[in-house]
Amino acid sequence: MNKSIVKIEHLSHRYSTAWAIKDINLDIRHKGITGLLGSNGAGKSTTMNILCGVLNQTEGSVLIDNINLREHPIAAKKLIGFLPQNAPLYLDLTVDEYLTHCAHMRLIPKDRIKAAMTEAKERCGIAHFSKRLLKNLSGGYKQRVGIAQAIIHKPKLVVLDEPTNGLDPNQIAEVRLLIKEIGEERSVIFSSHILSEVQATCDTIKMIEQGRVVFTGTVNDFNNYIAPNSMLLYFSNAPELSALKAIPGITGALPTDNGWLRLHFDAAPEIAETVVELSARNGWKLREIQLERSSLEEIFAKLSNKVKS
């Protein structure tokens, strides 16, 4: 079995008398992108600040490649690349000046700094802006520079806090693709409160609400967290709605604007087989049937309510 790249055990932190996070656990043993999902104020940034050594936790432990972050902070931080929500850019420096500064901070040997900078710039698509002042870059390219400083020392773990925040749709698509490429080579933790961003970018999801973990699983597990309770059907010889409503387990039948029918049910999804059999028997000529998945917002809401019940 592969050893953990990052292992968080029973992590808790308290500001004054209020707990920001409570009993967070995380174990990553592979490359890829883990999404840390949660609404604003859920505890994501606190978790990542502790994970990256910016904040000391009240309870629990963080191990990076089996190195205890609190006991051996320098050794552990050498293995971490971090882009906080507001990229720590010095806007009066050029891209090269800034990345040289970051390389020194990362304790990269002087004779390897130039090669490390070149590789990071090429990976992030900013080589042609080497002499450009950071304040003269667009938001998307500033974010690319922020990602470049996070990977310049080739860390095993890259932590990105809301990396697409404030970007336009084209910039989001570009940064998302860059993050996916990084995830092919190393472990990435991607934090966001935007459901569609996590769904489009991540392989697995860990959701935090009110400082507690309410979901852990794959993106597919998340998408199917709530079992479907409606289906869309298209008939060439559609029956009367009353005939469909009479089927045991069907709770409602309504026409849609495009000629389909929507059935709501409270039975198992196998109800679709019953509808297919009845269609063949009665000559309804069923042409297409689709189970409807719950929306991401519905799933998010249901998971959020876990901590309130």
DRENTIFI-488197 format. One record per residue (C-alpha): x, y, z. Coordinates in pm, whole numbers, plus 50000, padded with zeros to 5 digits. Example, Ala and Ser with C-alpha at 12.3 -4.5 7.8 and 13.67 -1.06 7.14 Angstrom:
# residues 2
<pt east="51230" north="49550" up="50780"/>
<pt east="51367" north="49894" up="50714"/>
END
This chain:
# residues 309
<pt east="50000" north="50000" up="50000"/>
<pt east="50127" north="50351" up="49912"/>
<pt east="50217" north="50569" up="50207"/>
<pt east="50022" north="50886" up="50262"/>
<pt east="50131" north="51203" up="50084"/>
<pt east="49922" north="51399" up="50331"/>
<pt east="49747" north="51266" up="50639"/>
<pt east="49530" north="51481" up="50864"/>
<pt east="49401" north="51322" up="51183"/>
<pt east="49138" north="51463" up="51420"/>
<pt east="49224" north="51820" up="51320"/>
<pt east="49041" north="52086" up="51522"/>
<pt east="49094" north="52457" up="51568"/>
<pt east="48932" north="52711" up="51794"/>
<pt east="48927" north="53089" up="51764"/>
<pt east="48859" north="53225" up="52114"/>
<pt east="48562" north="53011" up="52225"/>
<pt east="48428" north="52913" up="51880"/>
<pt east="48547" north="52603" up="51693"/>
<pt east="48628" north="52685" up="51329"/>
<pt east="48684" north="52317" up="51244"/>
<pt east="48625" north="52003" up="51446"/>
<pt east="48769" north="51653" up="51395"/>
<pt east="48875" north="51684" up="51028"/>
<pt east="49038" north="51372" up="50879"/>
<pt east="49201" north="51339" up="50538"/>
<pt east="49429" north="51077" up="50384"/>
<pt east="49572" north="51124" up="50031"/>
<pt east="49795" north="50851" up="49887"/>
<pt east="49796" north="50928" up="49516"/>
<pt east="49835" north="51192" up="49248"/>
<pt east="49524" north="51378" up="49135"/>
<pt east="49297" north="51654" up="49256"/>
<pt east="49102" north="51644" up="49579"/>
<pt east="48829" north="51905" up="49606"/>
<pt east="48770" north="52072" up="49942"/>
<pt east="48414" north="52194" up="49907"/>
<pt east="48210" north="52408" up="50141"/>
<pt east="48021" north="52734" up="50166"/>
<pt east="48196" north="53056" up="50270"/>
<pt east="48291" north="53032" up="50636"/>
<pt east="48266" north="52651" up="50643"/>
<pt east="48627" north="52607" up="50762"/>
<pt east="48809" north="52542" up="50433"/>
<pt east="49064" north="52822" up="50463"/>
<pt east="49135" north="52738" up="50827"/>
<pt east="49200" north="52377" up="50730"/>
<pt east="49436" north="52478" up="50449"/>
<pt east="49619" north="52739" up="50656"/>
<pt east="49692" north="52469" up="50914"/>
<pt east="49784" north="52218" up="50642"/>
<pt east="50038" north="52463" up="50498"/>
<pt east="50188" north="52565" up="50832"/>
<pt east="50043" north="52918" up="50836"/>
<pt east="49839" north="52844" up="51149"/>
<pt east="49898" north="52608" up="51441"/>
<pt east="49602" north="52384" up="51517"/>
<pt east="49438" north="52352" up="51856"/>
<pt east="49416" north="51972" up="51831"/>
<pt east="49512" north="51695" up="51591"/>
<pt east="49807" north="51633" up="51361"/>
<pt east="49919" north="51693" up="51003"/>
<pt east="50170" north="51461" up="50835"/>
<pt east="50327" north="51544" up="50498"/>
<pt east="50498" north="51238" up="50350"/>
<pt east="50506" north="51101" up="50707"/>
<pt east="50671" north="51419" up="50843"/>
<pt east="50487" north="51587" up="51130"/>
<pt east="50431" north="51946" up="51018"/>
<pt east="50422" north="52092" up="51367"/>
<pt east="50733" north="51908" up="51489"/>
<pt east="50940" north="51950" up="51171"/>
<pt east="50793" north="52252" up="50990"/>
<pt east="51082" north="52327" up="50753"/>
<pt east="51120" north="51970" up="50632"/>
<pt east="50743" north="51936" up="50582"/>
<pt east="50698" north="52273" up="50410"/>
<pt east="50963" north="52182" up="50153"/>
<pt east="50709" north="51930" up="50024"/>
<pt east="50417" north="52178" up="50004"/>
<pt east="50326" north="52441" up="49746"/>
<pt east="50056" north="52686" up="49854"/>
<pt east="49849" north="52944" up="49669"/>
<pt east="49627" north="53128" up="49920"/>
<pt east="49301" north="53290" up="49816"/>
<pt east="49478" north="53622" up="49759"/>
<pt east="49798" north="53545" up="49569"/>
<pt east="50100" north="53689" up="49760"/>
<pt east="50238" north="53892" up="49469"/>
<pt east="50477" north="54186" up="49489"/>
<pt east="50330" north="54395" up="49210"/>
<pt east="50632" north="54619" up="49154"/>
<pt east="50853" north="54318" up="49067"/>
<pt east="50882" north="54153" up="48730"/>
<pt east="50778" north="53791" up="48690"/>
<pt east="51144" north="53680" up="48696"/>
<pt east="51227" north="53893" up="48999"/>
<pt east="50930" north="53758" up="49190"/>
<pt east="50995" north="53393" up="49107"/>
<pt east="51365" north="53434" up="49194"/>
<pt east="51257" north="53567" up="49534"/>
<pt east="51019" north="53271" up="49578"/>
<pt east="51291" north="53025" up="49477"/>
<pt east="51521" north="53162" up="49746"/>
<pt east="51240" north="53138" up="50001"/>
<pt east="51191" north="52775" up="49897"/>
<pt east="51562" north="52710" up="49965"/>
<pt east="51631" north="52604" up="49607"/>
<pt east="52012" north="52594" up="49555"/>
<pt east="52139" north="52899" up="49365"/>
<pt east="52275" north="52693" up="49077"/>
<pt east="51928" north="52540" up="49018"/>
<pt east="51712" north="52852" up="49046"/>
<pt east="51727" north="52950" up="48678"/>
<pt east="51626" north="52601" up="48561"/>
<pt east="51348" north="52581" up="48822"/>
<pt east="51212" north="52919" up="48712"/>
<pt east="51223" north="52826" up="48345"/>
<pt east="51034" north="52502" up="48406"/>
<pt east="50769" north="52668" up="48625"/>
<pt east="50715" north="52951" up="48375"/>
<pt east="50681" north="52713" up="48082"/>
<pt east="50440" north="52490" up="48273"/>
<pt east="50222" north="52790" up="48364"/>
<pt east="50242" north="52958" up="48023"/>
<pt east="50406" north="53280" up="48145"/>
<pt east="50755" north="53256" up="47990"/>
<pt east="50677" north="53538" up="47745"/>
<pt east="50603" north="53769" up="48040"/>
<pt east="50936" north="53718" up="48219"/>
<pt east="51027" north="54088" up="48221"/>
<pt east="50673" north="54217" up="48266"/>
<pt east="50583" north="54390" up="48592"/>
<pt east="50327" north="54189" up="48787"/>
<pt east="50098" north="54492" up="48822"/>
<pt east="50067" north="54503" up="48442"/>
<pt east="49941" north="54145" up="48408"/>
<pt east="49575" north="54047" up="48372"/>
<pt east="49399" north="53868" up="48657"/>
<pt east="49437" north="53532" up="48486"/>
<pt east="49811" north="53571" up="48436"/>
<pt east="49862" north="53695" up="48791"/>
<pt east="49695" north="53374" up="48904"/>
<pt east="49928" north="53174" up="48678"/>
<pt east="50225" north="53344" up="48843"/>
<pt east="50076" north="53252" up="49180"/>
<pt east="50054" north="52889" up="49072"/>
<pt east="50411" north="52904" up="48936"/>
<pt east="50546" north="53007" up="49279"/>
<pt east="50354" north="52716" up="49432"/>
<pt east="50518" north="52456" up="49206"/>
<pt east="50864" north="52606" up="49148"/>
<pt east="51025" north="52370" up="49402"/>
<pt east="50840" north="52061" up="49267"/>
<pt east="50643" north="51986" up="49585"/>
<pt east="50463" north="51658" up="49642"/>
<pt east="50151" north="51845" up="49753"/>
<pt east="50004" north="52160" up="49596"/>
<pt east="49730" north="52343" up="49790"/>
<pt east="49514" north="52593" up="49600"/>
<pt east="49261" north="52810" up="49786"/>
<pt east="48985" north="52942" up="49554"/>
<pt east="49229" north="52961" up="49258"/>
<pt east="48966" north="53075" up="49006"/>
<pt east="48807" north="53339" up="49229"/>
<pt east="48754" north="53668" up="49044"/>
<pt east="48848" north="53538" up="48699"/>
<pt east="48637" north="53567" up="48385"/>
<pt east="48503" north="53250" up="48214"/>
<pt east="48794" north="53224" up="47968"/>
<pt east="49052" north="53269" up="48243"/>
<pt east="48873" north="53011" up="48458"/>
<pt east="48889" north="52756" up="48175"/>
<pt east="49263" north="52821" up="48127"/>
<pt east="49349" north="52798" up="48497"/>
<pt east="49131" north="52488" up="48535"/>
<pt east="49323" north="52315" up="48254"/>
<pt east="49655" north="52412" up="48414"/>
<pt east="49546" north="52268" up="48750"/>
<pt east="49442" north="51942" up="48583"/>
<pt east="49787" north="51915" up="48421"/>
<pt east="49955" north="51968" up="48758"/>
<pt east="49727" north="51702" up="48908"/>
<pt east="49867" north="51447" up="48663"/>
<pt east="50210" north="51478" up="48827"/>
<pt east="50140" north="51545" up="49195"/>
<pt east="49871" north="51563" up="49461"/>
<pt east="49656" north="51875" up="49454"/>
<pt east="49404" north="52001" up="49709"/>
<pt east="49164" north="52242" up="49541"/>
<pt east="48939" north="52450" up="49763"/>
<pt east="48624" north="52619" up="49637"/>
<pt east="48270" north="52712" up="49738"/>
<pt east="48163" north="52691" up="49371"/>
<pt east="48002" north="52354" up="49303"/>
<pt east="48060" north="52355" up="48927"/>
<pt east="48431" north="52430" up="48970"/>
<pt east="48485" north="52132" up="49200"/>
<pt east="48279" north="51905" up="48975"/>
<pt east="48472" north="52009" up="48662"/>
<pt east="48819" north="51997" up="48815"/>
<pt east="48842" north="51737" up="49091"/>
<pt east="48864" north="51358" up="49111"/>
<pt east="48742" north="51324" up="49470"/>
<pt east="48552" north="51556" up="49703"/>
<pt east="48566" north="51628" up="50073"/>
<pt east="48290" north="51863" up="50185"/>
<pt east="48308" north="52068" up="50505"/>
<pt east="48015" north="52252" up="50659"/>
<pt east="48026" north="52442" up="50987"/>
<pt east="48372" north="52303" up="51052"/>
<pt east="48277" north="51935" up="51015"/>
<pt east="48314" north="51684" up="50733"/>
<pt east="47975" north="51595" up="50584"/>
<pt east="48083" north="51409" up="50269"/>
<pt east="48383" north="51213" up="50138"/>
<pt east="48383" north="51034" up="49803"/>
<pt east="48430" north="51058" up="49428"/>
<pt east="48269" north="51324" up="49212"/>
<pt east="48035" north="51053" up="49082"/>
<pt east="47939" north="50960" up="49438"/>
<pt east="47862" north="51325" up="49506"/>
<pt east="47654" north="51364" up="49189"/>
<pt east="47446" north="51061" up="49286"/>
<pt east="47421" north="51134" up="49658"/>
<pt east="47046" north="51188" up="49629"/>
<pt east="46865" north="50905" up="49450"/>
<pt east="46666" north="51025" up="49145"/>
<pt east="46292" north="51068" up="49198"/>
<pt east="46183" north="51182" up="48853"/>
<pt east="46221" north="51073" up="48491"/>
<pt east="46164" north="51219" up="48145"/>
<pt east="45983" north="51016" up="47878"/>
<pt east="45911" north="51071" up="47511"/>
<pt east="45624" north="50877" up="47349"/>
<pt east="45516" north="50865" up="46983"/>
<pt east="45167" north="50769" up="47104"/>
<pt east="45153" north="50925" up="47447"/>
<pt east="44891" north="50791" up="47691"/>
<pt east="44658" north="51007" up="47898"/>
<pt east="44830" north="51150" up="48207"/>
<pt east="44573" north="50969" up="48419"/>
<pt east="44700" north="50634" up="48287"/>
<pt east="45054" north="50719" up="48396"/>
<pt east="44942" north="50849" up="48735"/>
<pt east="44762" north="50521" up="48794"/>
<pt east="45091" north="50326" up="48786"/>
<pt east="45183" north="50217" up="49143"/>
<pt east="45472" north="50430" up="49270"/>
<pt east="45406" north="50724" up="49036"/>
<pt east="45324" north="51040" up="49233"/>
<pt east="45281" north="51287" up="48949"/>
<pt east="45287" north="51330" up="48570"/>
<pt east="45327" north="51660" up="48385"/>
<pt east="45399" north="51759" up="48024"/>
<pt east="45713" north="51963" up="47949"/>
<pt east="45749" north="52246" up="47699"/>
<pt east="45928" north="52030" up="47441"/>
<pt east="45682" north="51742" up="47411"/>
<pt east="45827" north="51517" up="47682"/>
<pt east="45649" north="51397" up="47994"/>
<pt east="45797" north="51419" up="48342"/>
<pt east="45703" north="51149" up="48592"/>
<pt east="45770" north="51180" up="48965"/>
<pt east="45792" north="50863" up="49170"/>
<pt east="45849" north="50751" up="49526"/>
<pt east="45936" north="50390" up="49441"/>
<pt east="46279" north="50252" up="49346"/>
<pt east="46425" north="50359" up="49008"/>
<pt east="46318" north="50013" up="48877"/>
<pt east="45983" north="50184" up="48820"/>
<pt east="46130" north="50270" up="48477"/>
<pt east="46113" north="49900" up="48383"/>
<pt east="45743" north="49896" up="48471"/>
<pt east="45681" north="50198" up="48246"/>
<pt east="45867" north="50033" up="47957"/>
<pt east="45664" north="49712" up="47994"/>
<pt east="45333" north="49903" up="48007"/>
<pt east="45431" north="50105" up="47701"/>
<pt east="45501" north="49792" up="47498"/>
<pt east="45178" north="49627" up="47616"/>
<pt east="44955" north="49929" up="47548"/>
<pt east="45115" north="50058" up="47227"/>
<pt east="45234" north="50390" up="47374"/>
<pt east="45552" north="50370" up="47160"/>
<pt east="45804" north="50486" up="47420"/>
<pt east="46104" north="50627" up="47229"/>
<pt east="46329" north="50758" up="47506"/>
<pt east="46352" north="50755" up="47885"/>
<pt east="46591" north="50941" up="48116"/>
<pt east="46627" north="50935" up="48494"/>
<pt east="46685" north="51291" up="48621"/>
<pt east="46971" north="51349" up="48861"/>
<pt east="46931" north="51590" up="49148"/>
<pt east="47089" north="51930" up="49088"/>
<pt east="47422" north="52010" up="49250"/>
<pt east="47249" north="52279" up="49453"/>
<pt east="47001" north="52024" up="49595"/>
<pt east="47285" north="51790" up="49692"/>
<pt east="47482" north="52075" up="49848"/>
<pt east="47177" north="52186" up="50045"/>
<pt east="47105" north="51837" up="50174"/>
<pt east="47463" north="51781" up="50283"/>
<pt east="47474" north="52124" up="50447"/>
<pt east="47163" north="52039" up="50647"/>
<pt east="47341" north="51738" up="50798"/>
<pt east="47513" north="51962" up="51051"/>
<pt east="47194" north="52146" up="51136"/>
<pt east="46979" north="51846" up="51217"/>
END
